[in-house]
Amino acid sequence: MISGRTKAFALFGSPVSIRFPRHAQRVLRRARARLRLPVPRRRPSAIGAAVAGARAMGFAGFNVTMPCKAAVIEHLDELSPAARLMGAVNTVKREGDRLIGHNTDGAGLLRSVAERGFAVAGADVAVIGAGGAGSAVYTQAALDGAGRVSVFKRANASFGPTSQKIAALSERTGVNLTLADVADEAALERAVREADIVVDATRVGMAPLESQSNVREEWLRPGQAVVDTVYHPRETELLALAARAGPPRSTGSECSLWQAAIAEEIWLDVAMPVDRVREAVFGG
C-alpha cells in the first residue's frame, strides 16, 4: 500500500523492459521491500536530467543499466571503491542530500558462487571477457582477495588500455592479475583447468551464438564453479558442458538475482529473502 512514507526507487536505462511477475512483487512487499519504479528509455545524454529529477523528487535510490552506467557518474556525489575502480555504477543510494554510487555486478556474481560453497578469497579465478561484466568480475575478485585472476579478451584496440587497467588494479590490491588474448587457446585451456572459479562474461552463448562456448568440456572438472553471465537462454552451451563435466553452475539469471539482492541491502539495510524471490521469479 502506497502511503506518505513509501520510498520511491527508479530504474534508468535504454531500452528498459520490466517483466517482473506480480506474485514476485507480492513476495517483496511482504518482505517490506519497496517496488522500483521503471523510468524507461533514458539515454546517456539525458541521464543528468533524470538524476536531477530523482534528487528533486526525493527518490531513495535508483538502479542504472546500459547505456548509462558510466555516464551517470559525473552526476553523483560519491562512489564506492568498487564503482570507482570499475568506472561504472548500477545502484545509487540517497544518503541525506548526497547520492552515492555503487556497483553490485561483480559482487552479485561472486555471491552466487559463494552460495555454492566457493570462497573467492585465495581462489584461482579465470574470467573470459573484459567488457562491463568482465571488468566488474575481475575487479571485485581482486578486491575480495582472490589468489590469482586470469583475464582473457580479444586482442583489439582496447587490449592495451585494458592491460594497463589490470596492471594498476594488481598493484593496488596485491592480487596477481594477468591479461591474455582469448585466441591463445593453450593459455586459456591452462587457466581454465587450473581455476577454482570459471566465469564467461562474453556474449558467446547468447543469440546468435547459442551453440558456441569459449570453453571445451574436457577443460572442466568437478570441484570448480562455472558461471555464465548470459541470462537468455538460461542454460547456455557452456553450462550444458559443465553439467556433463560435473562442476556446480551459476546462470546469468542467478547472478542478476544476487545483484538485485545486494542493491536491496544497500538501499534498505535489510536482506532480501532470496530463496522466496527465486521461487517466485524462477520457480526454484
URMOMO-V786150 format. One record per pair of residues at least 6 apart in sequence whose ideal C-beta (glycine too) atoms are under 7 Angstrom apart, sorted by the first residue. I is the first residue (numbers start at 0). GAP is how many residues later the second one is. Records with the same first field share a line. If there is no record, write none. Layout:
I = GAP ; GAP
This chain:
5 = 28
6 = 27 ; 53
7 = 29 ; 49 ; 51 ; 52
8 = 25 ; 27 ; 28 ; 50 ; 51 ; 52 ; 53 ; 258
9 = 26 ; 27 ; 29 ; 44 ; 49 ; 52
10 = 25 ; 27 ; 28 ; 51 ; 52 ; 54
11 = 27 ; 30 ; 35 ; 38 ; 50 ; 52 ; 56
12 = 29 ; 51 ; 52 ; 53 ; 55
13 = 27 ; 28 ; 29 ; 53
14 = 25 ; 26
15 = 22 ; 24 ; 25 ; 49
17 = 20
20 = 259 ; 260
22 = 257
23 = 253 ; 256 ; 257
24 = 10
26 = 249 ; 250 ; 253
27 = 7 ; 249
30 = 241 ; 242
31 = 238
32 = 231 ; 235 ; 239
35 = 27
38 = 11
41 = 8 ; 26
43 = 23 ; 24 ; 27
46 = 21 ; 24 ; 25 ; 28
47 = 27
50 = 21 ; 24 ; 48
53 = 8
54 = 44
58 = 35
59 = 34 ; 207
60 = 31 ; 32 ; 33 ; 206
61 = 30
62 = 27 ; 28 ; 200
63 = 8 ; 25 ; 26 ; 28
64 = 25
68 = 19 ; 20 ; 21 ; 63
69 = 17 ; 18
71 = 17 ; 29
72 = 6 ; 16 ; 28
75 = 13 ; 16 ; 23 ; 24 ; 25
76 = 21 ; 22 ; 23
77 = 20 ; 22
78 = 10 ; 22
79 = 21 ; 22 ; 23
81 = 21 ; 24 ; 57 ; 58 ; 61
82 = 6 ; 18 ; 19 ; 20
84 = 54 ; 84
85 = 17 ; 49 ; 50 ; 53
87 = 15 ; 44
88 = 12 ; 13 ; 14
89 = 13 ; 14 ; 15
90 = 11 ; 13 ; 172 ; 175
91 = 7 ; 8 ; 9
92 = 7 ; 9 ; 173 ; 174
101 = 164
102 = 33
103 = 155 ; 158 ; 159
104 = 28 ; 31 ; 154
105 = 30 ; 31 ; 33 ; 34
106 = 33 ; 155
107 = 147 ; 150 ; 151 ; 154
108 = 28 ; 90 ; 118 ; 120 ; 146
109 = 10 ; 30 ; 31 ; 34
110 = 147 ; 151
111 = 115 ; 138 ; 142 ; 143 ; 146
112 = 7 ; 84 ; 112 ; 114 ; 137
115 = 109 ; 132 ; 134
117 = 78 ; 79 ; 107
119 = 21 ; 24 ; 25 ; 26
120 = 23 ; 24
121 = 23 ; 25
122 = 23 ; 24 ; 73 ; 74
123 = 23 ; 24 ; 70 ; 71 ; 72
124 = 16 ; 21 ; 23 ; 24 ; 70 ; 71 ; 72 ; 74
125 = 24 ; 65 ; 66 ; 69 ; 72 ; 73
126 = 7 ; 10 ; 11 ; 22 ; 24 ; 72 ; 74
127 = 24 ; 54 ; 71 ; 72 ; 73 ; 74 ; 86
128 = 24 ; 71 ; 72 ; 73
129 = 21 ; 23 ; 32
130 = 70
132 = 68 ; 96
133 = 17 ; 67
136 = 62 ; 64
137 = 11 ; 13 ; 39
138 = 30
140 = 8
141 = 7 ; 27 ; 31 ; 33 ; 35
142 = 30
144 = 30
145 = 29
147 = 28
148 = 26 ; 28
149 = 28 ; 41
150 = 15 ; 26 ; 27 ; 28
151 = 28 ; 30 ; 36
152 = 6 ; 9 ; 26 ; 29
153 = 28
154 = 26 ; 28
161 = 17
162 = 16
165 = 11 ; 13
168 = 8
169 = 6 ; 7
179 = 7
181 = 6 ; 32
188 = 30
191 = 6 ; 23 ; 27
192 = 26
194 = 29
195 = 28 ; 29
196 = 27 ; 28
197 = 17 ; 26 ; 28 ; 29
198 = 28
199 = 14 ; 15 ; 28 ; 29 ; 38
200 = 28
201 = 12
202 = 6
203 = 8 ; 9 ; 10
204 = 7 ; 8 ; 23 ; 25 ; 31 ; 32 ; 33
205 = 24 ; 26
209 = 23 ; 27
210 = 26
211 = 25
212 = 24 ; 25 ; 28
214 = 23 ; 26
216 = 24 ; 27 ; 28
219 = 6 ; 21 ; 22 ; 25 ; 27
220 = 24 ; 25 ; 26
221 = 24 ; 25
223 = 23
224 = 22 ; 23 ; 25
225 = 12 ; 13 ; 16 ; 21 ; 23
226 = 23 ; 28
227 = 8 ; 10 ; 11 ; 23 ; 24
228 = 23 ; 26
229 = 6 ; 22
230 = 20 ; 21 ; 22 ; 25
233 = 17 ; 19
238 = 10 ; 12
241 = 7
242 = 6
252 = 29
256 = 17 ; 20 ; 21
260 = 11 ; 13
263 = 8
264 = 6
277 = 6
